[in-house]
Amino acid sequence: MSLRDQMQADLAMMTSTDEFGEEITLCGASIIAIVDVSKESGSYDDRQAVFVETATLRFAEGAVALPPVGRQVEFNGEDWIMGPTDEEDGLLVLRLWRDLA
C-alpha cells in the first residue's frame, strides 16, 4: 500500500461516523454525527470583538432537513444559528454558531 493510499484510508477512518460519531438531536431529529465545538473571537456576520461558540457537525447527507443559512436551529436542545454547509468525504459538514454572553 502506498503512502497516499494509507493516508486516504486513515482519513476515511477519522471521518467515519461509525468510529467517531455520537448521537445528537438536530432540528428535532436524532442522528449520528461527528461533533467539534470550540470558542473563538469573531462571528459569521462580520461583527468585531464578539466571542462565539462554533460547532462543526459531520453527518450523512439527507439525515435531517435543514433551514437556510442565518436561521435559528436547535442542536442538542439549545438554539444555534445556521452557518454554511459543505460536502466532504461523503458527509455533510454543517457549521453552527452562537454568541457567548
Summary of the structure (lengths in Angstrom):
residues: 101
radius of gyration: 15.1
end to end distance: 50.4
largest distance: 50.4
contacts: 258
relative contact order: 0.21
helix: 16%
strand: 51%
